[in-house]
Amino acid sequence: MKIFLAQQNYHIGNFESNTQKIIDAIEEAKSQRGDIIVFSELCVCGYPPRDFLEFDDFLKKCNHAINEIKQHADTIAVIIGAPDKNDVKEGKDLFNAAWFLFNKEVQGVAHKTCLPTYDVFDEYRYFEPAFDWNVISFKGKRLAITVCEDIWTLGDNPLYRICPMDKLMEQQPDIMINISASPFDYTHDEDRKATIKANVLKYKLPMFYCNTVGSQTEIVFDGASLVFDKDANLCGQLPRFEEALQPFVLNDDGTINGTIIEASGKMPDKELDPQTLDAALNIEMVYDAIVMGISDYFSKMGFTKAIIGSSGGIDSAVTIALACKALGAENVRAILMPSQYSSNHSVDDAVILSKNLQNPYDIIPIKNIYETFLEELKPVFNNLPFSVAEENIQSRTRGNLLMAIANKFGYILLNTSNKSELATGYGTLYGDMAGGLAVLGDCYKLQVYELAKYINRNQEIIPDNIITKAPSAELRPGQKDSDSLPDYEILDKILFQYIERRQGPNEIKLQGFDDALVNRILRMVNLNEYKRNQFCPIIRVSPKAFGVGRRVPIVGKYLS
């Protein structure tokens, strides 16, 4: 049996584009005499559709797309993801479903059982869990079709009371097929392989796993669809961060034609769970994920050009380099805005960076604007000493200039704040926190340095001086980040324990960190939730990013 995996990049609510992509892949698979073609979870409408699912018109368009697609499922079976109506009065009105199309008809529908409600997921808001489970027969084979989270309910502490594959095994299936929209994070490649391997070892059946690819606002999907034979050997893997269509021939004995890519014994047996921050972990994937995040955000929103404040520091340098890769250097405009506190080498470094990347740049000094602000505020400030107020005026001046140019020429401002800064509140609302998309908001400062090294892996693009000099906001004479923040080598490791691993203060202190320092850092994180609540979308690359996947009270007393 020849089974195709169609790993595609969908656009939420763009039914015309999504449908045409699906049909084109079907026709290509038919030309190669495919028996089945498998698409990803909710491919018809795009994942995650969120509150669009509350619109009847949206659901009608989903059904119209299914009817159009099924006309092409004549000589080939097609498995697509789309919502399905729940005809039972009790419960939610919809199922998250896998549709099996053949002979231009709907031959079967498999409903998702395990509805995730953690991190970026909120599926139980919209969907009812499956309450019946049936294999689908096709050409003498019995197909156990599941949807994404359905295969993640194994192990010692499953999140769900029902394991759909256990139910399906009662009907003696021959093949497991899983359609998925499984987001990327820098641990997830290992997690995914370990989970699928565990399913295959338990059920002794081959697995065809089709994952979506592309970025949807803050969530990045890396594709990397997988095929395992009945012995849990990896026999096929589609590329990461790319669309792909690939056939696999399944033999009657559960083997897959072709060379084994990775033997079962050499693959991970459990999910990757780093106990400490490893800044270099899968940094090449982090790089690719951010590039895709920028590229898709712009293309799907209809934007073409970006503007970035270029300070000569590591964060803006890495952001500019990533944006140039995603959008083309000619579409990334850097704005240098030195003040009287800016060092000459910062300006020089920023200029060299843009010359290396060949992106356009402008230099707009802010000294006169800043001094005008101070002069006008003089009666109100009443000769009070220099403070954070004067620092923030500079930052907000730069934010105003960037937004003015963005508005005038139709640019989108890319924010350069990193996760360490966002965590501790080391940023100015409506100043350097302005932007339409946060490029580095899920990367700790140490990871930003690793990204810089990766960008420079073949040649020096980011000037070495930017990487080696002490980081500084340059908002007052001789300022360094270390004046306000602990050393990043310590800060990032404490933040990782608190944010990613959800360790409380006592647990963190037991790891050898200073008591007072832990208390100070955690208090900074919690007191600055109000800032992050007003921040732009952040490209997610970690298991726990700021944004939709982390929900804590703004006014909570705990650790504040």
C-alpha positions as CSV (number, residue, x, y, z in Angstrom):
1,M,0.0,0.0,0.0
2,K,1.4,3.4,-1.1
3,I,0.7,6.1,1.5
4,F,1.5,9.7,1.0
5,L,2.2,12.3,3.7
6,A,1.3,15.8,2.8
7,Q,3.1,18.2,5.1
8,Q,1.7,21.7,4.2
9,N,1.6,25.3,5.5
10,Y,-1.9,26.5,5.9
11,H,-3.4,29.9,6.5
12,I,-6.2,30.1,9.1
13,G,-9.5,30.9,7.4
14,N,-8.0,31.1,3.9
15,F,-10.2,28.3,2.6
16,E,-9.5,29.0,-1.1
17,S,-5.7,28.6,-0.6
18,N,-5.9,25.7,1.8
19,T,-8.3,23.8,-0.4
20,Q,-6.3,24.3,-3.5
21,K,-3.1,23.1,-1.7
22,I,-4.9,20.0,-0.6
23,I,-6.3,19.3,-4.1
24,D,-3.0,19.9,-5.8
25,A,-1.3,17.3,-3.4
26,I,-4.1,14.8,-4.0
27,E,-3.7,15.1,-7.8
28,E,0.1,14.7,-7.5
29,A,-0.4,11.6,-5.3
30,K,-2.9,10.2,-7.8
31,S,-0.4,10.7,-10.6
32,Q,2.0,8.5,-8.7
33,R,-0.7,5.8,-8.1
34,G,-1.0,6.5,-4.3
35,D,-3.6,4.5,-2.3
36,I,-3.9,7.0,0.6
37,I,-2.8,10.6,1.2
38,V,-2.7,11.9,4.7
39,F,-3.0,15.6,5.6
40,S,-2.7,17.3,9.0
41,E,-5.0,18.3,11.9
42,L,-7.6,20.9,10.9
43,C,-5.9,21.4,7.6
44,V,-9.1,22.6,5.9
45,C,-9.4,25.7,8.1
46,G,-5.9,26.0,9.6
47,Y,-4.8,25.4,13.2
48,P,-5.6,26.9,15.7
49,P,-8.8,28.6,14.5
50,R,-9.8,29.6,18.0
51,D,-13.0,31.7,18.2
52,F,-13.5,31.5,14.5
53,L,-15.1,28.2,15.4
54,E,-18.0,30.1,17.0
55,F,-19.0,31.5,13.6
56,D,-21.6,29.5,11.6
57,D,-20.2,31.0,8.4
58,F,-16.8,29.7,9.2
59,L,-18.1,26.2,9.7
60,K,-20.1,26.4,6.5
61,K,-17.0,27.2,4.7
62,C,-15.3,24.2,6.3
63,N,-18.1,22.0,5.0
64,H,-18.0,23.5,1.6
65,A,-14.2,22.8,1.4
66,I,-14.7,19.2,2.4
67,N,-17.3,18.8,-0.4
68,E,-15.0,20.3,-2.9
69,I,-12.0,18.1,-1.8
70,K,-14.0,14.9,-1.8
71,Q,-14.6,15.2,-5.5
72,H,-10.9,14.5,-6.0
73,A,-10.9,11.5,-3.7
74,D,-12.0,9.1,-6.4
75,T,-9.1,6.7,-7.1
76,I,-7.3,7.6,-3.8
77,A,-8.4,7.8,-0.2
78,V,-7.9,11.1,1.5
79,I,-7.6,11.8,5.2
80,I,-8.1,15.5,6.1
81,G,-8.6,17.4,9.3
82,A,-11.7,19.6,9.9
83,P,-14.4,20.3,12.5
84,D,-17.4,17.9,12.6
85,K,-20.8,18.7,14.0
86,N,-21.9,17.0,17.2
87,D,-25.4,15.8,16.7
88,V,-25.8,14.8,20.4
89,K,-27.6,17.5,22.3
90,E,-25.4,17.2,25.4
91,G,-21.8,18.6,25.2
92,K,-20.0,20.9,22.8
93,D,-21.3,21.5,19.3
94,L,-18.2,20.4,17.5
95,F,-15.6,17.6,17.3
96,N,-12.0,18.0,16.1
97,A,-12.1,15.3,13.4
98,A,-10.2,13.3,10.8
99,W,-12.3,12.8,7.7
100,F,-11.8,9.7,5.5
101,L,-12.8,10.4,1.9
102,F,-13.0,7.8,-0.9
103,N,-15.1,7.3,-4.0
104,K,-16.1,11.0,-3.7
105,E,-17.8,10.3,-0.5
106,V,-17.2,10.6,3.3
107,Q,-16.5,7.0,4.2
108,G,-15.7,7.6,7.9
109,V,-15.0,10.2,10.5
110,A,-12.7,9.8,13.5
111,H,-13.1,12.2,16.4
112,K,-10.3,13.5,18.6
113,T,-10.5,12.1,22.1
114,C,-7.8,13.9,24.1
115,L,-8.4,17.6,24.0
116,P,-5.4,19.6,25.3
117,T,-6.1,22.6,27.6
118,Y,-2.5,23.4,28.6
119,D,0.1,25.8,27.4
120,V,-1.0,27.3,24.0
121,F,-3.9,24.8,23.7
122,D,-7.5,25.5,24.5
123,E,-9.4,22.8,22.6
124,Y,-12.0,21.9,25.2
125,R,-13.3,25.5,24.8
126,Y,-14.6,24.4,21.4
127,F,-14.7,20.7,21.0
128,E,-16.4,17.6,22.6
129,P,-14.2,14.6,23.2
130,A,-14.9,11.5,21.2
131,F,-17.3,9.0,22.8
132,D,-17.0,6.2,20.2
133,W,-14.0,4.7,18.4
134,N,-14.0,2.7,15.1
135,V,-11.4,1.5,12.7
136,I,-11.9,2.3,9.0
137,S,-11.5,-0.5,6.5
138,F,-9.7,0.2,3.2
139,K,-8.3,-2.2,0.7
140,G,-8.1,-5.1,3.1
141,K,-6.5,-3.0,5.9
142,R,-8.0,-1.7,9.1
143,L,-6.9,1.8,9.8
144,A,-6.7,3.2,13.4
145,I,-6.9,7.0,12.8
146,T,-6.2,9.4,15.6
147,V,-5.7,13.1,16.0
148,C,-2.6,14.6,17.5
149,E,-2.9,14.5,21.3
150,D,-4.6,11.1,21.1
151,I,-1.2,9.4,20.9
152,W,0.3,11.4,23.8
153,T,-1.7,9.6,26.5
154,L,0.9,7.0,27.4
155,G,3.4,6.7,30.3
156,D,3.2,6.7,34.0
157,N,1.1,9.8,34.4
158,P,-1.3,10.2,31.4
159,L,-3.3,13.4,31.2
160,Y,-6.5,11.7,30.1
161,R,-8.7,8.9,31.4
162,I,-9.3,7.4,28.0
163,C,-6.6,6.2,25.6
164,P,-8.2,6.1,22.1
165,M,-5.7,3.6,20.8
166,D,-6.6,1.1,23.5
167,K,-10.2,1.4,22.3
168,L,-9.2,1.0,18.7
169,M,-7.0,-2.0,19.4
170,E,-10.2,-4.0,20.3
171,Q,-11.0,-3.9,16.6
172,Q,-7.6,-5.3,15.5
173,P,-6.3,-2.6,13.3
174,D,-3.3,-3.0,10.9
175,I,-2.0,0.5,10.7
176,M,-1.9,3.6,12.9
177,I,-2.4,7.0,11.2
178,N,-2.1,10.2,13.3
179,I,-2.9,13.7,11.9
180,S,-1.3,16.4,13.9
181,A,-0.7,20.1,14.5
182,S,2.1,19.7,17.1
183,P,3.9,23.0,17.8
184,F,7.7,23.3,17.7
185,D,9.8,23.9,20.8
186,Y,13.5,23.2,21.2
187,T,12.8,19.9,23.0
188,H,10.0,18.7,20.8
189,D,11.8,16.7,18.1
190,E,13.0,14.3,20.7
191,D,9.6,14.3,22.5
192,R,7.8,13.4,19.3
193,K,10.1,10.5,18.4
194,A,9.9,9.1,21.9
195,T,6.1,9.3,21.9
196,I,5.6,7.7,18.6
197,K,8.2,5.0,19.3
198,A,6.3,4.2,22.6
199,N,3.0,3.8,20.7
200,V,4.5,1.5,18.1
201,L,6.2,-0.7,20.7
202,K,3.0,-0.9,22.7
203,Y,0.7,-1.7,19.8
204,K,3.1,-3.5,17.4
205,L,1.7,-1.6,14.4
206,P,3.4,0.8,11.9
207,M,2.7,4.5,12.4
208,F,2.1,7.2,9.8
209,Y,2.3,10.6,11.5
210,C,1.6,13.8,9.5
211,N,2.3,17.1,11.2
212,T,1.6,20.6,9.8
213,V,4.3,23.1,9.1
214,G,4.3,26.9,9.2
215,S,3.8,29.7,11.7
216,Q,0.5,30.9,13.0
217,T,1.2,34.2,14.8
218,E,3.2,33.1,17.8
219,I,3.0,29.3,17.3
220,V,5.5,27.7,14.9
221,F,4.9,24.2,13.5
222,D,8.1,22.5,12.2
223,G,6.5,19.6,10.2
224,A,9.1,16.8,10.6
225,S,6.4,14.2,9.8
226,L,7.4,10.6,10.7
227,V,6.9,7.1,9.5
228,F,7.7,4.1,11.7
229,D,7.6,0.4,10.9
230,K,6.0,-2.2,13.2
231,D,9.3,-2.7,15.0
232,A,9.5,1.0,15.9
233,N,12.3,1.8,13.4
234,L,12.2,5.3,11.9
235,C,11.8,4.7,8.2
236,G,10.8,8.2,7.0
237,Q,11.1,11.8,8.1
238,L,9.9,14.8,6.2
239,P,12.0,18.0,6.4
240,R,11.7,20.5,9.2
241,F,10.2,23.9,8.5
242,E,9.4,23.0,4.8
243,E,6.4,21.8,2.9
244,A,6.8,18.3,1.5
245,L,4.9,15.5,-0.2
246,Q,6.4,12.1,0.1
247,P,5.2,8.5,-0.5
248,F,5.9,5.4,1.6
249,V,5.2,1.8,0.6
250,L,3.8,-0.2,3.5
251,N,4.3,-4.0,3.1
252,D,1.8,-6.6,4.4
253,D,4.2,-7.6,7.2
254,G,4.3,-4.1,8.6
255,T,7.7,-3.1,7.2
256,I,8.3,0.0,5.1
257,N,10.2,-0.1,1.8
258,G,13.5,1.6,1.9
259,T,16.4,2.2,4.3
260,I,15.9,2.5,8.0
261,I,16.8,6.1,9.0
262,E,17.2,5.4,12.7
263,A,16.9,2.1,14.5
264,S,14.5,1.8,17.4
265,G,17.3,1.2,19.9
266,K,19.0,4.4,19.0
267,M,16.0,6.7,19.4
268,P,15.0,8.4,22.7
269,D,12.8,6.4,25.0
270,K,11.4,9.4,26.9
271,E,10.7,13.0,26.3
272,L,13.5,15.5,26.6
273,D,13.2,17.4,29.9
274,P,16.2,19.6,30.5
275,Q,16.8,20.2,34.2
276,T,18.9,23.3,33.6
277,L,19.2,25.8,30.9
278,D,21.3,24.7,27.9
279,A,21.5,27.8,25.8
280,A,22.9,26.0,22.8
281,L,20.3,23.2,22.8
282,N,19.1,22.7,19.2
283,I,20.0,26.3,18.4
284,E,19.9,25.6,14.7
285,M,16.2,24.7,15.0
286,V,15.6,27.8,17.1
287,Y,17.1,29.8,14.3
288,D,14.9,28.1,11.7
289,A,11.8,28.5,13.8
290,I,12.3,32.2,14.3
291,V,13.0,32.8,10.6
292,M,9.8,30.9,9.7
293,G,7.9,32.8,12.4
294,I,8.9,36.2,10.9
295,S,8.4,35.1,7.3
296,D,4.9,33.6,7.8
297,Y,3.7,36.5,10.0
298,F,4.6,38.9,7.3
299,S,3.3,36.9,4.3
300,K,0.0,35.8,5.9
301,M,-0.7,39.3,7.2
302,G,0.2,40.9,3.8
303,F,3.2,42.8,5.1
304,T,6.4,43.0,3.1
305,K,8.9,45.3,5.0
306,A,10.2,45.5,8.5
307,I,11.8,48.3,10.5
308,I,14.1,47.7,13.5
309,G,15.8,50.0,16.0
310,S,19.5,49.2,15.6
311,S,21.5,50.0,18.8
312,G,24.8,48.3,18.1
313,G,23.8,45.7,20.8
314,I,23.5,42.0,20.6
315,D,19.7,41.8,20.6
316,S,19.1,44.2,17.8
317,A,21.9,42.7,15.8
318,V,20.5,39.2,16.0
319,T,17.0,40.5,15.2
320,I,18.2,42.3,12.1
321,A,20.1,39.2,10.9
322,L,17.1,37.0,11.4
323,A,14.8,39.4,9.7
324,C,17.1,39.7,6.7
325,K,17.1,36.0,6.4
326,A,13.3,35.8,6.6
327,L,12.4,38.8,4.5
328,G,15.4,39.6,2.3
329,A,17.9,42.3,3.3
330,E,16.3,44.9,1.0
331,N,13.1,44.6,3.0
332,V,14.6,45.3,6.5
333,R,15.3,48.9,7.4
334,A,17.5,49.6,10.4
335,I,17.2,52.9,12.3
336,L,20.2,54.0,14.4
337,M,19.1,56.6,17.0
338,P,22.2,57.5,19.1
339,S,21.9,59.9,22.1
340,Q,24.6,61.7,24.0
341,Y,25.0,58.5,26.0
342,S,25.6,56.3,23.0
343,S,29.2,55.2,22.5
344,N,30.9,55.7,19.2
345,H,31.6,52.0,18.9
346,S,27.9,51.2,19.2
347,V,27.1,53.4,16.2
348,D,30.1,52.0,14.2
349,D,29.1,48.4,15.1
350,A,25.6,49.0,13.9
351,V,26.7,50.5,10.6
352,I,29.1,47.6,10.0
353,L,26.3,45.1,10.7
354,S,24.0,46.7,8.1
355,K,26.9,46.9,5.6
356,N,27.6,43.2,6.2
357,L,24.0,42.3,5.7
358,Q,23.4,44.9,2.9
359,N,20.2,46.1,4.4
360,P,19.3,49.9,4.3
361,Y,19.8,52.0,7.4
362,D,19.4,55.5,8.6
363,I,21.0,57.5,11.4
364,I,18.6,59.8,13.4
365,P,20.3,61.3,16.5
366,I,17.8,61.9,19.3
367,K,19.8,64.4,21.4
368,N,17.8,67.5,20.4
369,I,14.5,65.7,20.7
370,Y,15.4,64.4,24.2
371,E,16.6,67.8,25.4
372,T,13.4,69.4,24.1
373,F,11.4,67.0,26.2
374,L,13.5,67.8,29.3
375,E,13.1,71.5,28.7
376,E,9.3,71.2,28.4
377,L,9.2,69.0,31.5
378,K,11.5,71.2,33.6
379,P,8.7,73.1,35.4
380,V,7.1,69.7,36.4
381,F,10.3,67.8,37.2
382,N,11.4,70.7,39.3
383,N,15.2,69.9,39.2
384,L,14.7,66.5,40.7
385,P,17.8,64.3,40.1
386,F,18.3,62.2,36.9
387,S,16.3,58.9,37.2
388,V,14.6,56.2,35.2
389,A,12.2,58.9,34.0
390,E,14.9,60.5,31.8
391,E,16.0,57.1,30.7
392,N,12.5,56.1,29.5
393,I,12.1,59.4,27.7
394,Q,15.0,58.4,25.5
395,S,13.5,54.9,24.9
396,R,10.0,56.3,24.1
397,T,11.5,58.9,21.8
398,R,13.1,56.0,19.8
399,G,9.8,54.2,19.9
400,N,8.0,57.2,18.5
401,L,10.5,57.7,15.7
402,L,10.3,54.0,14.7
403,M,6.5,54.0,14.7
404,A,6.4,57.3,12.7
405,I,8.6,55.8,10.0
406,A,6.7,52.6,10.1
407,N,3.4,54.4,9.7
408,K,4.7,56.6,6.9
409,F,6.1,53.8,4.8
410,G,4.0,50.8,5.8
411,Y,6.6,49.0,7.7
412,I,6.0,46.6,10.6
413,L,8.2,47.2,13.7
414,L,10.0,44.1,14.9
415,N,10.7,44.2,18.6
416,T,14.1,43.2,19.9
417,S,13.5,42.4,23.6
418,N,14.8,39.1,24.9
419,K,13.1,36.8,27.4
420,S,15.5,37.8,30.2
421,E,14.5,41.4,29.8
422,L,10.8,40.6,29.5
423,A,10.9,38.4,32.6
424,T,12.5,41.1,34.8
425,G,10.7,44.1,33.4
426,Y,14.0,45.5,32.0
427,G,12.2,47.4,29.2
428,T,10.1,50.5,28.6
429,L,6.4,50.3,27.8
430,Y,5.7,52.2,24.7
431,G,9.4,52.6,24.1
432,D,11.7,49.7,23.4
433,M,8.8,47.3,24.1
434,A,6.9,48.7,21.1
435,G,6.4,46.5,18.0
436,G,4.2,44.3,16.0
437,L,6.1,41.0,16.6
438,A,8.7,40.0,19.2
439,V,11.5,38.1,17.5
440,L,13.6,37.2,20.5
441,G,11.0,37.3,23.3
442,D,11.2,33.6,24.0
443,C,15.1,33.5,24.0
444,Y,17.0,34.1,27.1
445,K,20.0,36.4,26.8
446,L,22.4,33.4,26.8
447,Q,20.4,31.9,23.9
448,V,20.7,35.2,22.0
449,Y,24.5,34.9,22.2
450,E,24.2,31.4,20.9
451,L,22.1,32.6,18.0
452,A,24.8,35.2,17.2
453,K,27.4,32.5,17.1
454,Y,25.2,30.4,14.8
455,I,24.6,33.3,12.5
456,N,28.4,33.8,12.3
457,R,29.1,30.1,11.8
458,N,30.5,30.5,8.3
459,Q,31.6,34.2,8.3
460,E,31.5,37.2,10.5
461,I,28.1,38.9,9.9
462,I,27.6,40.2,13.4
463,P,30.7,42.2,14.3
464,D,32.7,40.4,17.0
465,N,32.7,43.6,19.2
466,I,28.9,43.3,19.4
467,I,29.2,39.8,20.8
468,T,32.0,40.4,23.2
469,K,31.2,43.8,24.7
470,A,29.3,44.2,28.0
471,P,25.6,44.6,27.2
472,S,24.2,48.1,27.9
473,A,21.0,50.1,27.3
474,E,23.2,53.2,27.0
475,L,20.6,55.5,28.6
476,R,23.0,57.1,31.1
477,P,26.8,57.5,31.3
478,G,28.7,54.3,31.7
479,Q,25.5,52.2,32.0
480,K,25.7,48.4,31.9
481,D,22.9,45.8,32.2
482,S,24.7,44.4,35.2
483,D,23.9,47.7,37.1
484,S,20.3,46.7,37.2
485,L,20.3,42.9,36.6
486,P,22.3,40.0,38.0
487,D,24.8,38.4,35.7
488,Y,23.0,36.7,32.9
489,E,24.9,33.4,33.6
490,I,23.0,33.3,36.9
491,L,19.8,35.2,36.0
492,D,18.9,33.1,33.1
493,K,19.4,29.8,35.0
494,I,17.1,31.0,37.8
495,L,14.5,32.3,35.3
496,F,14.6,28.9,33.5
497,Q,13.8,27.1,36.8
498,Y,10.9,29.4,37.6
499,I,9.4,29.8,34.1
500,E,10.1,26.6,32.2
501,R,10.3,24.1,35.1
502,R,7.7,25.9,37.4
503,Q,10.0,25.6,40.4
504,G,9.1,27.6,43.5
505,P,11.5,29.7,45.5
506,N,12.5,27.0,48.0
507,E,13.1,24.5,45.3
508,I,15.3,26.9,43.4
509,K,17.3,27.9,46.5
510,L,18.0,24.2,47.2
511,Q,19.9,24.1,43.9
512,G,22.5,26.4,45.4
513,F,21.3,29.8,44.3
514,D,21.5,32.7,46.8
515,D,18.3,33.1,48.8
516,A,18.1,36.9,48.5
517,L,18.9,36.8,44.8
518,V,16.1,34.2,44.1
519,N,13.6,36.3,46.0
520,R,14.6,39.4,44.1
521,I,14.4,37.8,40.7
522,L,11.1,36.1,41.3
523,R,9.6,39.3,42.6
524,M,10.8,41.2,39.5
525,V,9.1,38.6,37.3
526,N,5.8,38.8,39.0
527,L,5.7,42.5,39.4
528,N,6.2,43.0,35.7
529,E,3.4,40.8,34.5
530,Y,1.4,44.0,33.6
531,K,4.1,45.0,31.1
532,R,4.1,41.6,29.4
533,N,0.3,41.6,29.3
534,Q,0.5,44.7,27.0
535,F,3.3,43.2,24.8
536,C,3.1,42.2,21.2
537,P,3.0,38.5,20.1
538,I,6.2,36.5,20.8
539,I,7.5,33.8,18.5
540,R,7.4,30.7,20.6
541,V,10.5,28.4,20.6
542,S,10.6,27.1,24.2
543,P,8.3,24.7,26.1
544,K,7.0,27.7,28.1
545,A,6.9,31.1,26.5
546,F,5.4,34.3,27.6
547,G,2.1,35.0,25.9
548,V,-1.0,32.8,25.3
549,G,0.7,29.7,26.9
550,R,1.5,31.3,30.2
551,R,-1.3,32.7,32.2
552,V,-0.6,34.2,35.7
553,P,-2.5,37.0,37.5
554,I,-1.3,40.5,37.2
555,V,-2.4,41.4,40.7
556,G,-1.5,38.2,42.4
557,K,0.2,38.3,45.8
558,Y,2.2,35.1,45.3
559,L,5.9,36.0,45.1
560,S,5.2,39.6,44.3
